[in-house]
Amino acid sequence: MGTLLDGLVIVDLSTVVSGPFAVRMLREQGARVIKVEAPGRGDIARFVGTSRNGVSAMYTTCNLGKEVCTIDVKSESGLAEILELIDGADMVVQNFRPGAMERIGLGWDTLHARNPALICLSISGFGTEGPMSGFRVYDPIIQAAAGICDTQVDPETGGPALFQGILADKVTSLYAAQAALGALLDRAQQRIERGTSVGKHVQINMFDCGIHFNWPDGMYNHTFVETDNLAVKPDYSGFYRLSTAGDGHLAYSVVSDQEMTGAMRALGLGDLLDDPALADERSRRKARAELLVLIEDAVTAHDDLDQLLQKLWDHDVPASRVESRSTLHEHPQVVVNRSINDIDDPDVGRIRQSAPVFEI
């Protein structure tokens, strides 16, 4: 665990992924996290996916390193206990539906009056206002509503498709952690300049995060408002394909002319570059579609994937084997980076986890 946020105390009231995973990132930077769960089922992520000792791997991952306690916020004593925790905290994180915190006596006005320096990070599905603000939300709903499915085109049907994973939840976690750090920086700056500091209520929603995250590539045909004389380009997702070769699958990219010519030389197509019709970059750009077909045919005809990858790498062509999740921890780069570690968890025993993504 890191030390950037040593001394910071976070009360985590959030559940499932969008809040807990964001808070885990802050925990990895040194914060002390107290996770509060309701009695009974607690966080429903406890029951999603593979479990040991009644605790799921998803829950374990999102709540790694946190102190967990059970408090019935609906009782008078439970509410008092949570308020006492928050009184001594720097930040509280919640992802209930809009209005829920107010109904249980933990609204921003109440918390801010008790602890003026407190930062409250609130995560919702669609925001606090509007026709969908009160809707129950899960990841596929956001993917559909935010235009992400329309970007993830099914290569066989040409229709929209879901990203196969909880993309919207995890993207929201990244934005939420970044927003939390921004609020902490603002508070620290206030303290430096004035000797005192006032916390803020930071609000973020999955819908806006999904739209923002999807924009650079997914919306480049919808960015310029004045569309006269603008040619619509193929969606970026159209360039995303996996290929088969030898005993496995690979991804490779030939975006630049250098990568295009490198791939041709690596695959035994270098003689084509002597053709006057392909002698310069402009002519190769015009023939790009045809050349990509030739490159793909040469890739799929290769019967030794390791040898093929080495040839591509030797010519500086970006490429990788599609790695199996079951053996990812053995990948040479994973070993060097220490990207995945085996650690002991007090509740479920020996577990394998991704490492913090920063170094200090």
C-alpha positions in Angstrom: 0.0 0.0 0.0 1.1 3.6 -0.7 1.8 6.4 1.7 0.5 9.4 -0.2 -2.7 9.6 1.9 -1.4 8.5 5.3 -3.5 9.9 8.1 -6.6 10.3 5.9 -9.7 8.6 7.2 -12.6 7.6 4.8 -16.0 6.2 5.9 -17.2 4.1 3.0 -20.9 3.6 2.9 -21.0 2.5 -0.8 -21.8 -0.9 -2.2 -21.1 -3.1 -5.2 -18.3 -1.6 -7.4 -18.5 2.1 -8.4 -17.9 3.4 -4.9 -16.0 0.5 -3.3 -13.5 0.2 -6.1 -12.8 4.0 -6.1 -12.2 3.9 -2.3 -9.9 0.9 -2.7 -7.7 3.1 -5.0 -7.6 5.7 -2.2 -6.8 2.9 0.3 -3.9 1.8 -1.9 -2.5 5.3 -1.5 -2.4 5.0 2.2 -5.9 6.1 3.5 -7.5 4.3 6.4 -10.9 3.1 5.2 -13.8 2.1 7.5 -16.5 0.3 5.4 -19.9 0.3 6.9 -22.4 -2.4 5.9 -26.0 -3.0 6.8 -26.8 -6.0 9.0 -28.0 -9.1 7.1 -26.9 -9.4 3.5 -24.6 -6.4 3.7 -23.0 -5.4 0.4 -24.6 -7.4 -2.4 -21.2 -7.8 -4.1 -20.5 -10.4 -1.4 -22.6 -12.8 -3.4 -21.4 -12.1 -7.0 -19.1 -14.6 -8.6 -16.8 -17.2 -7.0 -16.9 -17.2 -3.2 -14.9 -18.6 -0.3 -16.1 -18.6 3.3 -19.2 -16.8 2.1 -17.3 -13.9 0.6 -17.0 -13.4 -3.2 -13.8 -12.6 -5.1 -15.4 -9.4 -6.4 -16.2 -8.1 -2.9 -12.7 -9.0 -1.7 -11.1 -7.2 -4.6 -13.2 -4.0 -4.3 -12.7 -3.8 -0.5 -9.1 -4.9 -0.1 -7.5 -3.5 3.0 -10.6 -1.9 4.5 -11.8 -2.2 8.1 -15.4 -3.5 7.9 -18.1 -3.0 10.4 -21.9 -3.7 10.5 -24.2 -0.9 11.6 -28.0 -0.6 11.3 -28.4 3.0 10.2 -32.2 2.7 10.5 -31.9 2.4 14.2 -31.3 5.4 16.4 -28.2 4.0 18.0 -26.8 2.9 14.6 -27.3 6.4 13.1 -25.5 7.9 16.1 -22.7 5.4 15.6 -22.2 6.3 12.0 -22.4 10.1 12.7 -19.6 9.6 15.3 -17.5 7.8 12.7 -18.1 10.6 10.2 -17.3 13.3 12.8 -13.8 11.9 12.9 -13.4 11.3 9.2 -11.9 13.3 6.3 -14.3 11.9 3.7 -17.5 9.9 3.4 -18.3 8.0 0.2 -21.8 6.8 -0.8 -23.6 5.6 -3.9 -27.2 5.4 -2.8 -30.0 6.7 -5.0 -30.5 10.5 -4.8 -32.4 11.5 -1.6 -31.6 8.3 0.3 -28.9 9.9 2.5 -31.3 12.7 3.5 -34.0 10.3 4.4 -31.8 8.4 6.8 -30.4 11.6 8.4 -27.0 11.7 6.7 -27.6 14.4 4.1 -24.9 16.8 3.2 -26.3 19.7 5.2 -26.3 17.6 8.4 -22.8 16.2 7.8 -21.3 19.5 6.8 -22.8 21.2 9.9 -21.2 18.6 12.2 -17.8 18.4 10.4 -17.2 21.4 8.2 -13.9 20.0 6.8 -15.6 16.8 5.7 -15.6 15.9 2.0 -18.6 14.0 0.8 -18.3 12.0 -2.4 -21.7 11.0 -3.8 -22.1 8.6 -6.7 -25.4 8.1 -8.5 -26.7 6.4 -11.6 -28.1 9.3 -13.6 -27.6 12.3 -11.4 -29.8 14.1 -8.9 -32.3 15.7 -11.3 -34.1 14.7 -14.4 -36.5 12.0 -15.6 -34.2 9.1 -14.8 -32.5 10.4 -11.6 -34.4 8.0 -9.4 -34.0 4.9 -11.5 -32.3 1.8 -10.2 -29.1 1.3 -12.2 -26.7 -1.4 -13.1 -23.8 -1.3 -15.5 -25.5 -2.6 -18.7 -28.2 0.1 -18.3 -25.6 2.9 -18.3 -23.7 1.3 -21.3 -27.0 1.4 -23.2 -28.1 4.8 -22.2 -24.7 6.5 -22.6 -24.1 5.4 -26.2 -21.4 2.9 -25.3 -23.4 -0.1 -26.8 -23.7 1.9 -30.1 -20.0 2.1 -30.1 -19.3 -1.6 -29.3 -20.6 -2.9 -32.7 -21.0 -6.6 -33.0 -18.7 -7.6 -35.9 -21.1 -10.4 -37.0 -24.5 -8.6 -36.9 -23.4 -5.0 -37.2 -25.7 -4.1 -34.3 -25.0 -2.6 -30.9 -23.3 -4.8 -28.3 -22.5 -4.6 -24.6 -18.9 -4.4 -23.5 -18.3 -7.7 -21.8 -17.5 -6.4 -18.3 -18.7 -3.8 -15.9 -17.1 -0.9 -17.8 -19.4 1.8 -16.6 -18.9 0.9 -12.9 -15.1 0.8 -13.2 -14.9 3.9 -15.3 -17.0 5.7 -12.7 -14.6 4.5 -10.0 -11.7 6.1 -11.8 -13.5 9.4 -12.2 -14.7 9.3 -8.6 -11.2 8.6 -7.2 -9.8 11.5 -9.3 -12.6 13.8 -8.1 -11.9 12.8 -4.5 -8.2 13.6 -4.8 -9.1 17.0 -6.4 -11.3 17.8 -3.4 -8.5 16.8 -1.0 -6.1 19.0 -2.9 -8.5 22.0 -2.7 -8.9 21.5 1.0 -5.2 21.3 1.6 -4.6 24.5 -0.4 -7.2 26.3 1.7 -5.4 25.2 4.8 -2.1 26.5 3.5 -3.6 29.8 2.4 -6.0 30.5 5.3 -5.1 28.1 8.1 -8.6 26.6 8.0 -10.4 24.5 5.4 -14.0 23.7 4.3 -14.9 20.5 2.7 -17.1 20.1 -0.4 -19.8 17.9 -1.6 -18.5 16.2 -4.8 -21.3 14.7 -6.9 -20.7 12.3 -9.8 -22.9 10.0 -11.8 -22.3 6.9 -13.9 -24.3 8.3 -16.9 -22.1 11.4 -17.4 -18.9 9.3 -16.7 -19.9 6.9 -19.4 -20.5 9.6 -22.0 -17.3 11.4 -21.1 -15.2 8.2 -21.3 -16.7 7.2 -24.6 -16.2 10.6 -26.3 -12.7 10.8 -27.7 -13.0 7.8 -30.1 -16.6 6.8 -29.9 -18.0 10.2 -30.7 -15.4 11.6 -33.2 -18.1 11.5 -35.9 -20.4 13.5 -33.7 -18.0 16.2 -32.4 -18.1 18.9 -35.0 -21.5 20.6 -34.9 -21.1 22.2 -38.4 -21.0 19.1 -40.6 -20.9 20.6 -44.1 -18.3 19.0 -46.3 -17.1 16.7 -43.5 -16.6 13.1 -44.5 -17.8 10.6 -41.9 -15.0 8.3 -41.0 -15.3 4.6 -40.0 -15.9 4.2 -36.3 -12.8 3.4 -34.4 -14.3 0.2 -33.2 -14.1 -1.0 -36.8 -10.3 -1.3 -36.5 -10.6 -3.6 -33.5 -10.3 -7.2 -34.5 -8.4 -10.2 -33.2 -6.6 -12.5 -35.5 -5.7 -16.2 -35.3 -2.3 -17.7 -36.0 -0.8 -21.0 -35.1 -1.9 -22.1 -31.7 -3.6 -18.9 -30.5 -5.0 -15.4 -31.1 -3.3 -12.1 -31.4 -3.9 -8.4 -31.6 -1.7 -6.2 -33.8 -2.0 -2.6 -35.0 -0.7 -0.9 -38.2 -1.7 2.7 -37.7 1.2 4.6 -39.1 3.0 4.1 -42.4 6.1 3.0 -40.6 4.0 0.2 -38.9 2.4 -0.7 -42.2 5.7 -1.1 -44.0 7.2 -2.9 -41.0 4.4 -5.4 -41.0 4.8 -6.0 -44.7 8.5 -6.7 -44.3 7.9 -8.9 -41.3 5.4 -11.0 -43.2 7.3 -11.4 -46.4 5.5 -8.8 -48.3 8.4 -6.4 -48.6 8.8 -6.9 -52.3 5.5 -5.0 -52.8 7.2 -1.9 -51.5 9.4 -1.9 -54.6 6.4 -1.5 -56.8 6.3 2.2 -58.1 2.6 2.2 -57.3 3.5 1.8 -53.6 6.7 3.7 -53.5 5.6 6.5 -51.2 3.4 7.0 -48.2 0.7 8.8 -50.1 0.3 5.9 -52.5 0.3 3.3 -49.7 -2.4 5.3 -47.9 -4.6 5.1 -50.9 -4.1 1.4 -51.1 -4.4 0.9 -47.4 -7.5 -1.3 -47.4 -6.0 -3.7 -49.9 -2.7 -3.8 -48.1 -4.5 -4.6 -44.8 -6.2 -7.6 -46.4 -2.8 -8.9 -47.6 -1.3 -8.4 -44.1 -4.2 -10.2 -42.4 -4.0 -13.1 -44.8 -0.3 -13.4 -44.1 -0.9 -13.3 -40.4 -3.6 -16.0 -40.4 -1.5 -18.2 -42.6 1.4 -18.3 -40.1 1.6 -21.5 -38.2 3.8 -20.4 -35.3 2.4 -17.6 -33.2 5.5 -17.0 -31.1 7.7 -16.8 -34.3 5.2 -14.4 -35.9 5.1 -12.1 -32.8 8.9 -12.0 -32.8 9.0 -11.0 -36.5 6.4 -8.2 -35.8 8.3 -6.9 -32.8 11.6 -7.0 -34.7 10.0 -4.6 -37.2 8.5 -2.4 -34.4 4.9 -3.4 -35.1 2.7 -3.3 -32.0 1.4 -6.8 -31.3 0.5 -9.2 -28.5 -0.7 -12.7 -27.9 -4.2 -12.9 -26.4 -3.2 -14.0 -22.9 -5.3 -16.4 -20.8 -6.5 -15.0 -17.5 -5.6 -18.2 -15.8 -1.9 -17.8 -16.6 -1.7 -14.0 -16.8 0.3 -14.0 -13.5 3.1 -15.9 -15.3 3.5 -13.3 -18.1 7.1 -12.1 -18.2 6.1 -8.4 -18.1 3.7 -9.1 -15.2 6.6 -10.7 -13.3 8.9 -7.8 -13.9 6.3 -5.1 -13.1 5.0 -7.1 -10.1 1.5 -6.4 -11.6 -0.1 -9.3 -9.8 0.7 -10.5 -6.3 -0.4 -13.3 -4.0 -1.3 -12.0 -0.5 -3.0 -13.3 2.6 -6.4 -12.1 3.4 -7.8 -12.6 7.0 -11.2 -13.6 5.8 -10.6 -15.8 2.7 -7.0 -16.9 2.9 -4.5 -16.7 0.1 -5.7 -14.5 -2.8 -4.2 -13.2 -6.0 -4.7 -9.5 -6.7 -3.6 -6.7 -9.1 -1.1 -4.4 -7.6 -1.4 -0.6 -7.2 -0.7 1.0 -10.5 1.6 3.8 -9.2 5.0 3.9 -7.7 6.5 6.4 -5.3 
